[in-house]
Amino acid sequence: MRFSSIILLIVFMSTTTTTAFTVPAFSRNVHNVLASAGTGRTKDEIASELTSGKLLEGGAVFDFSSVKTSSEAEKALVEVRRKILEENQGEIATSTSNDAILGINEDVISEVGHDLGIFANTETVGKCASYLRSKAPSDMFQPKENFEERYSSFTGSEKDEIAKVLEKAYVESGEVTSAFAKTFYLGTQIMQPAAQRAIWAVYVWCRRTDEIVDAPRENDAEMLTDLGSWELRLENLWKYGEVHDVLDLCLLDVRINYPKLSITPFVDMIRGMLMDVPKLGQDRYDTFDELHLYCYRVAGTVGLMSMPVFGCATGFTEEQAKEPALSLGVAFQITNILRDVGEDAVTRGRVYLPQEDMRKFGVTEEQVMAQRIDENYVKLMKYEIDRARMYYERALKGVAMLAPESRLPVQSSLDCYGAILDKIEENNYDTLTKRAYVSKWEKLITIPFSWYRTQEISKTFPIPGDKPLGPKDS
């Protein structure tokens, strides 16, 4: 769906319930915010964001890190955040039970097959968080009143209990990853245990962020409220090491173990979700440049979240690896969009294909909604597939920039996800009534080829059909 399920990310949250802020007065306030916000982002706001991006060395990839404007959408989110804090005396309200975890709805539970996050109560979660914070560098978190005093020392049995709770939280993160991102999960199976767990944690945070916007709801006001609460919780985790539910513990653990991990891509992903909020965001994209910004926010950010976990090879820096990482995010998201054209249009009323491209090939929105394939639509799909493959090609050079133990998971994910484009072709470019997918068996037999592509010899003797990597590419 929205964020790319293939090179990344996380867990993180609290015993806060999704109904904690839906009391009548607050709900009315949020409805008023939505009603006054108009019909979405204006052309001037979009243009301002696009001109603020940084063109990277390859020439076709933009870094939109921290880019935002004082748009109606941003103002609405700020107002919702203010009201959340105002009605809860400066704090983010939490529930005293674990029966509702933000971003873990019935659809997620059904997909996984059992309840999530119910194995530890609020006190246990707080104790675990205190222990994790005690292991962090002294300057990582700011002190917070009445925070650390409850748990200042830990017995051996308490440490054992904390280890079991954290292990269980990571196991459930892996289960969510496996249920929703099978290709990505397969790639994590060949990672080192610590990195594997960290990537599961990042993925789950992204999954929960996505569910906040896409889950079935009775009203849009609740969605914006949850998104505001989610962002506040993210900021407090980074600033104070504060958590609200047992799944938050994984992100806190990752934050401590990978101190170079920045909050920026996480915040930017929330901005990407804001772009999908009805009446505030954008359900049509006039040009590919506009779509590129969206792709960065909901998928490119995942690459930036993952880089500190994957690590860089000797002689390379994260700054050098940024362009391929962002290229991969764009490639993944274009692939998602092409695969889900029919589903997005019919079930969500969203058309992500650039309107400019649709006009170029004579494809109408009415045609997309009616799920009608013709020669014009086929030409449009070929054009967009070529664009996606260009970004995969740009991303490929980044594999050699990664630490050796991280190359195979990324390469295999790239190969398996890129194969979805082949499946679209096999389906005669019908992405309106058919959903292209790569079977588990096909993914498994791809791994040996992916491994070979990570080896130095592949630069001299590439697999037939692969483009040789020269010195500039490697």
N, C-alpha and C positions, 0 to 999 in steps of 0.2 A: 504494500500500500504506500503510505507516505514516506517514512524514512527507510533508507536502504538497509536491508537485513543481511549485510554481508561482511563488513570489516570492523565490527565494533560492539558495543556499549551497555549498560548499567542497571542498577537497582537504586532505590533511595526513597524513603518516605516514612509515614507515621501512622499512628492510630487515629489520625484525623479522619473523620467520616466525611463522605461526600455531601452529607446533609447538614454538617455542622454550621454552615453559613447560609442556609436556605430558610431561615426564619422569615416570616412575612415582610417585615420592614426592610430587611436587607435585600430580599428577593425583589421587592419593588424598586429599590435603589438601582440594582443591577439592570432591571428591565428598562429603567429610565436612561441609564448609560447607553444601552444598546439602541434604544429608540432615538436618542439624540445623535448617534454616531453616523447616521446616514446610511449609505449603501456600500461603503467600503473605502479602500484606499484610492485617493485621487491620482490623476495622471501626474500632477506636480510632485506629490509625495513619492510616487514610484520613480519619477525621473531623478529626484534628489538622491534616493537610495542607490540607484544605478550608477550615477556619476561619482558616488563616494567609494565605489569598489576599487580595489588595487589590482591592476593587470599584472599577472605573473609572467615569468620569463618566457614561457612557451608562446604567449601571445593570444591564447584563446580561453584562458582560465582566469577567472576573477576571484580574489579573496575579499569576501564581504564581511570579514570579522568585525563585530561590534558596530556595523553600519545600521543606523536607524534614524528616523526623523520624528518630529513631533506630530505624527499623523493622528487621525481620529482613533485608530486602533490602539496606538501607544497610549494616548490620553485615556482611553477607556480602561486599559489594563492598569494604569497608574491609579485611576479613581477607584477601581475595584480593590486594589491592594490597600489603599488608604482606608476604605470602609472596613475591610477585614480587620486591620489593626485597631481601628477606632472602636469597633464593637467588641473587641477582645482585649482591651486595655494594653495594646502594644504587642500582644503575643499572637501566635497562630493557634487557634483553638484546636484541642485534641480530644479524642474520645477516650473514655476509660476502658473500652473494650477493644478487641482486635477483630470485630466482626465486619468491619468495613475499612478497606485500605485503598487510599486514593490511587486510581489507575488500575486497580485489580477488580474488575467487575465480573458479572456472572458469565459473560462471554469468555473471558480469560480463564476463569475457573473451569468452565465446561471444556475448553480446549485442552487444558492441562490434565483434567480428570479428577481433581480433588481440590479441597480448600487450600488456600495459601496464606502463610503468615500467621497461623493461629497457634503455633507451638510455643510462643513466648509471650508473657504478659507485659504490661507497660513497665513494671518495676524491673523485670529481667532485662528488657531492652535498654532501659536507662543505665543499669549496671554494666551491661556490655559496652555501651557507648562510652561510659566513664573510663573503662579499662582501655579501650582503644585510644582515647584521647591521651591517656597517661603514657602511651607508647609513641606519641607524635613528637616531633621537634618542639622545643619550648616556645618558639616564635610562630608556630603554624596557626594556632587558634587564639582568638582574643578571649579574655575571661568574661564570663557572664554571671550575673548575680544569682546566687542560690543554685549553682550549676554543679560544681565539683564537690561541694561539701558533703553530699549524701554518701559518696563512695570515695574514700581517700586511700584505702588499702584493700588488698584482696588475698584471701586465703587460697591454699592450694586447691581445695574443692571448688571454690568459686571460679578460679581460673579454668578448671576442667569444664565446669558448666558453661562458661562463656565460650570456650572453644567449641563445644558441642552445638550451641545455639548458632554461632557464626557458620559452622560447617553446614548445618541444616539450611540456613538462609542461602548459602551458596548453592546447595543442591537444588533448592527450589528455583533459584535463578537459572540454573542449567536446564531445569525442566521447562520453564517458560521459553527459554531460547530454543530448545528442541521442538517445542510445540508450534512456534510461530516462525522460526527461521531455520528450516531444516538444512538448507545449503550451508548457511553460516555455521550452524552447530556442528556439522560434519567437519568443517575446517578447524574448529576449535579442538577437535579430538586429537589433533596432531601437534598441539601446542604444549609448552611446558605448563605444569599444573598451576603455578601462581599466575601466569599470564592468562591462562584459560579462564580461571575464576574471575579475574579482573574484567575480561572482555564480556563474560556473562553478565556481570554486574552492570556494566555500561549498557549492554543491550536491554536489560530489563528496565533501566531508567528510561530509555528511549521508547520502549514498548508502552510503558505506563503513560508517558507524555502523549504518545499517539492515541491511546485509548481515551484520554481525557477529552479529546476533540472528536473522535470518531464513534465513541460508544453511543448507543441509542439513549435518548433523553427526552424528557417531557418538555423542556424549554432550553433555549440557548443561554439564558442568564446563568443557569447553574454551571454551564460549561465555562463561561468566562470567569466565574467565581473560582472554580476549581483550578483554572489556569493561573489565576493570580495567586492563589494559595500555594500552588506547586512552585512558582518562581520564588516566593518568599521562603519556602522551605529549602530550596536549593541554596539561596544566599546564606541562610542561617547555618546550613551544613558546612559551607565553605568558610564562613566567618567564625563560627563558634564550635564547630564539630557537633552540632545539635541534630538529633534524629527524632523521628516520630513513630516509626514502626520498625518491625524486625528486618524488613527488606532494606531499609535505609542503612543498616549496619554494613552491608556489603560496599556501598558507595563510600561510606566513611572510611572503611578499611582500605579501599583503593586510593582514596584521597591521601591517606597517610603513607601508603607504600610507594606511591608515585607522586612525589611532591611537585614535580614539574607539570602535572595535570592542571590545566587552566579551566576556570569556570566559564570563560568566554564562549566556547562552542556549545556548552549546555544552555546558556542564556540565548544564544543565537537560534538554537533549535526551538526553544519556546516561541521565539519570534516567528519561526516558520509555521508553528502550529497556529499562531495568531492569524496568519494569513489564510487559514482555512475556517476561521470562525465566521459563521453567517453574519452578514450586515457590516462586518468590520474588515474582513480580509478580501480575498481575491479568488473568485471561482472561474475566471477567464484570464488568459495571458495573451496580450496582443502580439508580443514579439518573443523571440527566444531569449533575448537579454533579460526580460522580466522573469521568464521561467528559470533562467540560470540562477538568479538570486534565490528563488524558491528551492532549487536543487541544492544550492550551497547550504541553506538553512536546515533543510530536513534530512540531508544525506551527506553533503560534504563535511558538515560538522562532525559526523561520526568518525571520519578519517582523522580529524584533528584530535578528537577524544582518544583515539586508539594509538596514536604515534608514541606517546610516552610509555605505553605498555609494550608495544612491539619493539621499540628501541631502534637505533640507527647503526649501520655498519661502520667500521673504522674508516675515517676519511669523509664521512657524510654528516650533515647536521639536519635537525628537524626543519630548519628554514629551507634547505635544499629539497627535502622530502615533501614539503607542503604542496607544491604544484602537482606532483603525481597523486598525492592523497586526495586533493580536491578534485582532480580529474576523475579519479575512481568513483568518488561520491556522485559526481554529475552523471557519469556513465551508468551507475547503478540506478539512479533515480529516473533517468530517461527510459531505461529498460523497464522499470516498474510502471511508468506512465504508459508506455506502448503496450505492455502486457494487459493493462487494466482499463483500456479506453472505454470499452463497453460497460464494465462494472461501475466505473466512476460516474459515467454519464447517467445510466439508468437508475442506479441506487442512491447516488449522492448529488446528482445534478451538477457535477463538476466536469469541465472540459479543459484538461491541461494542455492539449495540443496547441501550439502557438496559432492564434487566429491569422497572423500574417502568412504562415505556412499553409493553412487551410485554404485561404483565399488564392494563394499561388497555384494550388493544385485543383481548385474548383470543388473543394469538399465543404459541405454546409453543416451547420450544427444540427439542423433538422435531420439530415442524413445520419449523423452519428447517433442521435437519440432514437431514430427508427431502426438502427442497427443494419443499415443497408450498405453492402460492399459493392463497389464498382471499380472500374479501371482507375479513376481519379484517386480513390482511397488507397488502392494498392501502390500507386506512385508516391503518395504522401508517406506511406509506411516505409517504403524503400529509402526515401530521403531521410527520414528520421533515424532509421536503422544505421545508415551510413554515418550520420552524426554521432550516434552512440558509440559506434566502433572506433571512430576517431578519438573519442575520449578514453576508451579502453586502451588504445594504442599509446596514448600519452601517459596513461597510468602505469603501463607495463614497465617503463624505465625505473619506476620507484621501487620495484621489488628488490633489485640489487642494492638499494640504499638502506634496506632494513637489516637488522641483526640477523645472522644466518638462521637462527632457530625460528624466526618469524616469517621467513620467505614462503615456505610451503603453504601455510594456512591462507596467506593472502593470495598467492598465485592460484591455488585450487579454488578459492572463492571466486576470483576473477574469471577463471576458466568456466566454472559451472554456471555462474550467473550470466556470463556472456553468451552461453549456449542457449539461453532463453530466446535470444535474437534468432538463432538458427531454427528454433522451434516455431517462431512466428512465421518464418519463411516456409517451413514445412506445412504450416496451416494455411498456406496461400494468402498470408498477410491478413487473415481474419482475426482481428483483435476486438471485434464488436460482439461476436457470439461465442467465441472460443477463448480459452485461457491457456496460453502456452506454459508448459512446465517441463522440467527435466526430472526424470525418474531417479529414485535413489540408486538403482543399479548403474545408470548412466553416470551419476556423480562419482560412484566408487571407481569405475573403470577410468575416470578422468585423472584420478590422483597420481598414478605412475607418470603420466604425461606431464602433469603439473610439476612433479618432482624433477623430472629431466629438465624442464624449462628453468629451474632455479640453479642448475649446475653450469659451471663455467664453459663446459664443452658445448653446451647448446648454442653459444654465441658463434661458434665455428661450424657446428653441424646441427642446424635447427631441424625440428620436426617438419616433415613435408607440409607445406602450406603456411608455416610460420614465417614471419618476416625476420630476416637475419638482423641481429642487433650489432650494430657497429660500435666503435669507440665512443661516439657522441651519445649513443642511446644507452650505453651501459654505465 
